[in-house]
């Protein structure tokens, strides 16, 4: 099998490429990315002629996504929505028989209770933030795409929050900003965790999501799959990992704090994204378990412990999206900060 992966150098892309490369059914993996990297074909999904790159592929896995600049939603719309549409149409033009698109739990419509939702729950997102709007729009586009191209097996992966150690610094930059020190995420150092009512989410380790995508590529499946590990994460769960206690904080107070930080340019994540997280449903992963024989190897505790360790260490990877902060790169180059 020949598989093409867009966004191959990011958090999810590195996991997917690793999983596919280790599968004996896969003969070659062609990774595409906007910026150069070893073994990567440089191709921007907004501009590149994609059909020739997809020609002869058995599947295209579409992962390319731009989270920032959140203050310029027209920019992320061009990259994420229009760029994805170009990928989908190039798949059809090149005659690729399978398309695997990474959607998100963020595409789902809000649900107030904790009753797990299956893949038929509506995917209208939360309209107050760009990320769920974009993911939801692409769900609608794929509905029409499938009707126009019934010969293409379309798979939609809908993961929870995706973490790994080497993506920790990237995710701090994207969502926390330069004023959120990762060194604080240490057991015993952070005394309290705000307990915001309704705040809970699901996570999955990058390697486990990569394995799920590999299974979706190599098996005769189509349709959506929820991907997450257990248990569901809430403030008390996080506090237990950090040896902290929780203090009740009303959602409106927490939201006001996020809004103030946003207006002061102290954080890059929008208040609308906070609103969206508060409204996320809990996903049922039964379909992935039964049809993909998928079982996560990392539970939520192991996944978050690894991620927190990466935050403390300023961990990163060897691709541009996952690169450590510049000061950490200098330390690595000079040997400063290395453990004896």
TORFITI-975387 format. One record per residue (C-alpha): residue number from 0; x, y, z. Coordinates in nm, 2 decimals, padded with zeros to 4 digits. Example, Ala and Ser with C-alpha at 12.3 -4.5 7.8 and 13.67 -1.06 7.14 Angstrom:
2
> i / xx / yy / zz
> 0 / 01.23 / -00.45 / 00.78 $
> 1 / 01.37 / -00.11 / 00.71 $
//
This chain:
340
> i / xx / yy / zz
> 0 / 00.00 / 00.00 / 00.00 $
> 1 / 00.11 / 00.36 / -00.07 $
> 2 / -00.03 / 00.61 / 00.17 $
> 3 / 00.00 / 00.99 / 00.15 $
> 4 / -00.03 / 01.19 / 00.47 $
> 5 / -00.08 / 01.57 / 00.48 $
> 6 / 00.03 / 01.75 / 00.79 $
> 7 / 00.29 / 01.48 / 00.85 $
> 8 / 00.52 / 01.68 / 01.08 $
> 9 / 00.27 / 01.78 / 01.35 $
> 10 / 00.16 / 01.62 / 01.67 $
> 11 / -00.09 / 01.38 / 01.51 $
> 12 / 00.11 / 01.35 / 01.19 $
> 13 / 00.42 / 01.21 / 01.36 $
> 14 / 00.21 / 00.95 / 01.53 $
> 15 / 00.03 / 00.85 / 01.22 $
> 16 / 00.34 / 00.83 / 01.00 $
> 17 / 00.51 / 00.62 / 01.27 $
> 18 / 00.22 / 00.38 / 01.30 $
> 19 / 00.18 / 00.34 / 00.92 $
> 20 / 00.56 / 00.30 / 00.86 $
> 21 / 00.56 / 00.01 / 01.11 $
> 22 / 00.28 / -00.18 / 00.94 $
> 23 / 00.40 / -00.46 / 00.70 $
> 24 / 00.09 / -00.40 / 00.48 $
> 25 / 00.22 / -00.05 / 00.40 $
> 26 / 00.49 / -00.03 / 00.14 $
> 27 / 00.55 / 00.35 / 00.14 $
> 28 / 00.43 / 00.65 / 00.33 $
> 29 / 00.46 / 00.99 / 00.16 $
> 30 / 00.45 / 01.28 / 00.41 $
> 31 / 00.35 / 01.63 / 00.30 $
> 32 / 00.40 / 01.94 / 00.50 $
> 33 / 00.42 / 02.32 / 00.46 $
> 34 / 00.78 / 02.34 / 00.59 $
> 35 / 01.08 / 02.13 / 00.50 $
> 36 / 01.18 / 01.83 / 00.71 $
> 37 / 01.37 / 01.51 / 00.66 $
> 38 / 01.19 / 01.27 / 00.43 $
> 39 / 00.90 / 01.52 / 00.37 $
> 40 / 00.76 / 01.65 / 00.05 $
> 41 / 00.70 / 02.03 / 00.08 $
> 42 / 00.34 / 02.10 / -00.02 $
> 43 / 00.10 / 02.36 / 00.11 $
> 44 / -00.26 / 02.23 / 00.09 $
> 45 / -00.38 / 02.59 / 00.01 $
> 46 / -00.17 / 02.62 / -00.30 $
> 47 / 00.00 / 02.30 / -00.42 $
> 48 / -00.12 / 02.10 / -00.72 $
> 49 / -00.22 / 01.80 / -00.50 $
> 50 / -00.37 / 01.55 / -00.75 $
> 51 / -00.03 / 01.45 / -00.90 $
> 52 / 00.10 / 01.39 / -00.54 $
> 53 / -00.20 / 01.17 / -00.47 $
> 54 / -00.19 / 00.97 / -00.79 $
> 55 / -00.14 / 00.60 / -00.73 $
> 56 / -00.20 / 00.62 / -00.36 $
> 57 / -00.42 / 00.37 / -00.19 $
> 58 / -00.53 / 00.62 / 00.07 $
> 59 / -00.48 / 00.98 / 00.17 $
> 60 / -00.48 / 01.07 / 00.53 $
> 61 / -00.56 / 01.44 / 00.58 $
> 62 / -00.42 / 01.59 / 00.90 $
> 63 / -00.30 / 01.94 / 00.80 $
> 64 / -00.44 / 02.20 / 01.03 $
> 65 / -00.36 / 02.56 / 01.13 $
> 66 / -00.46 / 02.65 / 01.49 $
> 67 / -00.31 / 03.00 / 01.49 $
> 68 / -00.34 / 03.29 / 01.43 $
> 69 / -00.67 / 03.27 / 01.62 $
> 70 / -00.70 / 03.65 / 01.60 $
> 71 / -00.73 / 03.62 / 01.22 $
> 72 / -01.01 / 03.36 / 01.17 $
> 73 / -01.01 / 03.44 / 00.80 $
> 74 / -00.66 / 03.30 / 00.78 $
> 75 / -00.74 / 02.98 / 00.96 $
> 76 / -01.05 / 02.94 / 00.74 $
> 77 / -00.84 / 02.96 / 00.42 $
> 78 / -00.60 / 02.70 / 00.55 $
> 79 / -00.83 / 02.46 / 00.73 $
> 80 / -01.16 / 02.48 / 00.54 $
> 81 / -01.05 / 02.58 / 00.19 $
> 82 / -00.73 / 02.38 / 00.21 $
> 83 / -00.92 / 02.07 / 00.32 $
> 84 / -01.17 / 02.11 / 00.04 $
> 85 / -00.88 / 02.12 / -00.21 $
> 86 / -00.75 / 01.79 / -00.05 $
> 87 / -01.08 / 01.62 / -00.08 $
> 88 / -01.13 / 01.72 / -00.44 $
> 89 / -00.78 / 01.62 / -00.53 $
> 90 / -00.84 / 01.28 / -00.38 $
> 91 / -01.14 / 01.23 / -00.61 $
> 92 / -00.95 / 01.37 / -00.92 $
> 93 / -00.66 / 01.14 / -00.86 $
> 94 / -00.88 / 00.83 / -00.82 $
> 95 / -00.77 / 00.75 / -00.46 $
> 96 / -01.01 / 00.49 / -00.32 $
> 97 / -00.99 / 00.60 / 00.05 $
> 98 / -00.98 / 00.93 / 00.23 $
> 99 / -00.92 / 00.94 / 00.61 $
> 100 / -01.00 / 01.29 / 00.75 $
> 101 / -00.92 / 01.38 / 01.11 $
> 102 / -01.22 / 01.56 / 01.24 $
> 103 / -01.26 / 01.62 / 01.61 $
> 104 / -01.47 / 01.59 / 01.92 $
> 105 / -01.51 / 01.97 / 01.87 $
> 106 / -01.73 / 01.90 / 01.56 $
> 107 / -02.00 / 01.76 / 01.78 $
> 108 / -02.30 / 01.96 / 01.89 $
> 109 / -02.31 / 02.05 / 02.26 $
> 110 / -02.46 / 01.82 / 02.52 $
> 111 / -02.52 / 01.92 / 02.88 $
> 112 / -02.51 / 01.57 / 03.04 $
> 113 / -02.25 / 01.30 / 03.05 $
> 114 / -02.44 / 01.04 / 02.86 $
> 115 / -02.19 / 00.92 / 02.60 $
> 116 / -02.27 / 01.00 / 02.24 $
> 117 / -02.21 / 00.77 / 01.94 $
> 118 / -02.11 / 00.87 / 01.60 $
> 119 / -02.46 / 00.97 / 01.49 $
> 120 / -02.47 / 01.26 / 01.73 $
> 121 / -02.51 / 01.59 / 01.54 $
> 122 / -02.19 / 01.76 / 01.42 $
> 123 / -02.29 / 02.13 / 01.43 $
> 124 / -02.01 / 02.23 / 01.67 $
> 125 / -02.02 / 02.54 / 01.88 $
> 126 / -02.05 / 02.85 / 01.66 $
> 127 / -01.87 / 03.09 / 01.90 $
> 128 / -01.52 / 02.96 / 01.81 $
> 129 / -01.33 / 02.91 / 01.48 $
> 130 / -01.20 / 02.56 / 01.56 $
> 131 / -01.55 / 02.39 / 01.60 $
> 132 / -01.70 / 02.60 / 01.32 $
> 133 / -01.43 / 02.48 / 01.08 $
> 134 / -01.45 / 02.12 / 01.19 $
> 135 / -01.83 / 02.13 / 01.16 $
> 136 / -01.83 / 02.29 / 00.82 $
> 137 / -01.60 / 02.02 / 00.69 $
> 138 / -01.83 / 01.75 / 00.82 $
> 139 / -02.11 / 01.91 / 00.61 $
> 140 / -01.88 / 01.93 / 00.31 $
> 141 / -01.79 / 01.56 / 00.34 $
> 142 / -02.16 / 01.47 / 00.35 $
> 143 / -02.19 / 01.62 / 00.00 $
> 144 / -01.86 / 01.48 / -00.11 $
> 145 / -01.96 / 01.13 / -00.02 $
> 146 / -02.28 / 01.17 / -00.22 $
> 147 / -02.09 / 01.30 / -00.53 $
> 148 / -01.81 / 01.04 / -00.50 $
> 149 / -01.96 / 00.71 / -00.37 $
> 150 / -01.66 / 00.51 / -00.49 $
> 151 / -01.44 / 00.69 / -00.23 $
> 152 / -01.44 / 00.53 / 00.12 $
> 153 / -01.45 / 00.83 / 00.35 $
> 154 / -01.34 / 00.78 / 00.71 $
> 155 / -01.38 / 01.05 / 00.97 $
> 156 / -01.17 / 01.01 / 01.28 $
> 157 / -01.31 / 01.22 / 01.58 $
> 158 / -01.05 / 01.21 / 01.85 $
> 159 / -01.05 / 01.38 / 02.19 $
> 160 / -00.76 / 01.61 / 02.29 $
> 161 / -00.44 / 01.45 / 02.16 $
> 162 / -00.13 / 01.46 / 02.37 $
> 163 / 00.23 / 01.33 / 02.37 $
> 164 / 00.55 / 01.43 / 02.54 $
> 165 / 00.72 / 01.58 / 02.24 $
> 166 / 00.42 / 01.80 / 02.15 $
> 167 / 00.40 / 01.96 / 02.49 $
> 168 / 00.59 / 02.28 / 02.41 $
> 169 / 00.40 / 02.32 / 02.08 $
> 170 / 00.07 / 02.29 / 02.26 $
> 171 / 00.17 / 02.54 / 02.53 $
> 172 / 00.26 / 02.79 / 02.26 $
> 173 / -00.06 / 02.74 / 02.07 $
> 174 / -00.30 / 02.75 / 02.36 $
> 175 / -00.13 / 02.88 / 02.67 $
> 176 / 00.12 / 03.13 / 02.53 $
> 177 / 00.46 / 03.25 / 02.64 $
> 178 / 00.33 / 03.36 / 02.99 $
> 179 / 00.22 / 03.01 / 03.09 $
> 180 / 00.53 / 02.84 / 03.23 $
> 181 / 00.53 / 02.46 / 03.19 $
> 182 / 00.75 / 02.43 / 03.50 $
> 183 / 00.45 / 02.50 / 03.72 $
> 184 / 00.29 / 02.17 / 03.62 $
> 185 / 00.47 / 01.97 / 03.88 $
> 186 / 00.33 / 01.77 / 04.17 $
> 187 / 00.33 / 01.97 / 04.49 $
> 188 / 00.42 / 02.30 / 04.32 $
> 189 / 00.07 / 02.40 / 04.20 $
> 190 / -00.14 / 02.42 / 04.52 $
> 191 / -00.49 / 02.46 / 04.37 $
> 192 / -00.67 / 02.37 / 04.05 $
> 193 / -00.99 / 02.57 / 03.96 $
> 194 / -01.29 / 02.34 / 03.97 $
> 195 / -01.52 / 02.48 / 03.70 $
> 196 / -01.85 / 02.31 / 03.69 $
> 197 / -01.91 / 02.13 / 03.36 $
> 198 / -01.55 / 02.13 / 03.26 $
> 199 / -01.45 / 01.78 / 03.15 $
> 200 / -01.29 / 01.64 / 02.84 $
> 201 / -01.15 / 01.32 / 02.69 $
> 202 / -00.79 / 01.26 / 02.58 $
> 203 / -00.60 / 01.02 / 02.37 $
> 204 / -00.23 / 00.96 / 02.33 $
> 205 / -00.08 / 01.05 / 01.99 $
> 206 / 00.05 / 00.69 / 01.94 $
> 207 / -00.30 / 00.54 / 02.01 $
> 208 / -00.46 / 00.78 / 01.76 $
> 209 / -00.19 / 00.69 / 01.51 $
> 210 / -00.27 / 00.32 / 01.56 $
> 211 / -00.65 / 00.39 / 01.51 $
> 212 / -00.57 / 00.57 / 01.18 $
> 213 / -00.35 / 00.29 / 01.07 $
> 214 / -00.63 / 00.04 / 01.13 $
> 215 / -00.88 / 00.26 / 00.94 $
> 216 / -00.64 / 00.28 / 00.65 $
> 217 / -00.57 / -00.09 / 00.62 $
> 218 / -00.92 / -00.22 / 00.69 $
> 219 / -01.23 / -00.21 / 00.46 $
> 220 / -01.42 / 00.05 / 00.68 $
> 221 / -01.58 / 00.38 / 00.62 $
> 222 / -01.77 / 00.64 / 00.82 $
> 223 / -01.69 / 00.81 / 01.15 $
> 224 / -01.51 / 00.68 / 01.45 $
> 225 / -01.48 / 00.83 / 01.80 $
> 226 / -01.13 / 00.79 / 01.94 $
> 227 / -01.06 / 00.85 / 02.31 $
> 228 / -00.92 / 00.68 / 02.62 $
> 229 / -01.06 / 00.67 / 02.97 $
> 230 / -01.13 / 00.79 / 03.22 $
> 231 / -01.30 / 01.13 / 03.14 $
> 232 / -01.07 / 01.41 / 03.27 $
> 233 / -01.21 / 01.68 / 03.50 $
> 234 / -01.04 / 01.93 / 03.73 $
> 235 / -01.04 / 01.69 / 04.02 $
> 236 / -00.86 / 01.43 / 03.80 $
> 237 / -00.60 / 01.69 / 03.71 $
> 238 / -00.56 / 01.80 / 04.07 $
> 239 / -00.50 / 01.44 / 04.18 $
> 240 / -00.21 / 01.41 / 03.93 $
> 241 / -00.06 / 01.73 / 04.05 $
> 242 / -00.10 / 01.67 / 04.42 $
> 243 / -00.32 / 01.98 / 04.44 $
> 244 / -00.66 / 02.06 / 04.58 $
> 245 / -00.95 / 02.20 / 04.39 $
> 246 / -01.14 / 02.52 / 04.46 $
> 247 / -01.48 / 02.59 / 04.31 $
> 248 / -01.48 / 02.86 / 04.04 $
> 249 / -01.80 / 02.96 / 03.86 $
> 250 / -01.78 / 02.91 / 03.49 $
> 251 / -01.87 / 03.28 / 03.43 $
> 252 / -01.57 / 03.39 / 03.65 $
> 253 / -01.33 / 03.15 / 03.47 $
> 254 / -01.47 / 03.27 / 03.14 $
> 255 / -01.41 / 03.63 / 03.24 $
> 256 / -01.05 / 03.56 / 03.33 $
> 257 / -00.99 / 03.39 / 02.99 $
> 258 / -01.15 / 03.68 / 02.82 $
> 259 / -00.94 / 03.94 / 03.00 $
> 260 / -00.62 / 03.75 / 02.92 $
> 261 / -00.73 / 03.73 / 02.56 $
> 262 / -00.79 / 04.10 / 02.54 $
> 263 / -00.45 / 04.17 / 02.70 $
> 264 / -00.28 / 03.94 / 02.44 $
> 265 / -00.16 / 03.72 / 02.73 $
> 266 / -00.30 / 03.40 / 02.59 $
> 267 / -00.36 / 03.29 / 02.22 $
> 268 / -00.67 / 03.08 / 02.29 $
> 269 / -01.00 / 03.26 / 02.25 $
> 270 / -01.27 / 03.28 / 02.51 $
> 271 / -01.50 / 03.11 / 02.25 $
> 272 / -01.28 / 02.81 / 02.26 $
> 273 / -01.33 / 02.79 / 02.64 $
> 274 / -01.71 / 02.81 / 02.58 $
> 275 / -01.68 / 02.52 / 02.33 $
> 276 / -01.49 / 02.30 / 02.57 $
> 277 / -01.75 / 02.35 / 02.84 $
> 278 / -02.01 / 02.22 / 02.60 $
> 279 / -01.83 / 01.91 / 02.46 $
> 280 / -02.01 / 01.58 / 02.48 $
> 281 / -01.86 / 01.26 / 02.62 $
> 282 / -01.79 / 01.02 / 02.33 $
> 283 / -01.87 / 00.65 / 02.31 $
> 284 / -01.58 / 00.46 / 02.15 $
> 285 / -01.75 / 00.13 / 02.10 $
> 286 / -01.74 / 00.14 / 01.72 $
> 287 / -01.37 / 00.18 / 01.70 $
> 288 / -01.33 / -00.10 / 01.95 $
> 289 / -01.56 / -00.34 / 01.76 $
> 290 / -01.48 / -00.25 / 01.39 $
> 291 / -01.12 / -00.15 / 01.42 $
> 292 / -01.03 / -00.39 / 01.71 $
> 293 / -00.88 / -00.07 / 01.86 $
> 294 / -00.77 / -00.06 / 02.22 $
> 295 / -00.57 / 00.24 / 02.36 $
> 296 / -00.24 / 00.14 / 02.52 $
> 297 / -00.23 / 00.46 / 02.73 $
> 298 / -00.50 / 00.56 / 02.97 $
> 299 / -00.58 / 00.92 / 03.06 $
> 300 / -00.35 / 00.92 / 03.36 $
> 301 / -00.05 / 00.79 / 03.17 $
> 302 / -00.12 / 01.03 / 02.88 $
> 303 / -00.15 / 01.34 / 03.09 $
> 304 / 00.15 / 01.24 / 03.31 $
> 305 / 00.36 / 01.21 / 03.00 $
> 306 / 00.23 / 01.54 / 02.87 $
> 307 / 00.29 / 01.73 / 03.20 $
> 308 / 00.65 / 01.59 / 03.21 $
> 309 / 00.70 / 01.73 / 02.86 $
> 310 / 00.57 / 02.07 / 02.97 $
> 311 / 00.81 / 02.07 / 03.27 $
> 312 / 01.11 / 01.97 / 03.05 $
> 313 / 01.03 / 02.20 / 02.76 $
> 314 / 01.01 / 01.89 / 02.54 $
> 315 / 00.98 / 01.90 / 02.17 $
> 316 / 01.04 / 01.72 / 01.85 $
> 317 / 01.27 / 01.74 / 01.54 $
> 318 / 01.01 / 01.90 / 01.31 $
> 319 / 00.92 / 02.27 / 01.29 $
> 320 / 00.58 / 02.24 / 01.45 $
> 321 / 00.71 / 02.04 / 01.74 $
> 322 / 01.04 / 02.23 / 01.79 $
> 323 / 01.13 / 02.33 / 02.15 $
> 324 / 01.14 / 02.70 / 02.24 $
> 325 / 01.44 / 02.88 / 02.11 $
> 326 / 01.60 / 02.92 / 02.45 $
> 327 / 01.57 / 02.54 / 02.50 $
> 328 / 01.73 / 02.48 / 02.16 $
> 329 / 02.03 / 02.69 / 02.27 $
> 330 / 02.05 / 02.48 / 02.58 $
> 331 / 02.05 / 02.16 / 02.39 $
> 332 / 02.31 / 02.29 / 02.14 $
> 333 / 02.55 / 02.41 / 02.42 $
> 334 / 02.49 / 02.12 / 02.66 $
> 335 / 02.34 / 02.36 / 02.93 $
> 336 / 02.07 / 02.20 / 03.13 $
> 337 / 02.16 / 01.84 / 03.03 $
> 338 / 02.13 / 01.58 / 03.30 $
> 339 / 02.46 / 01.43 / 03.39 $
//
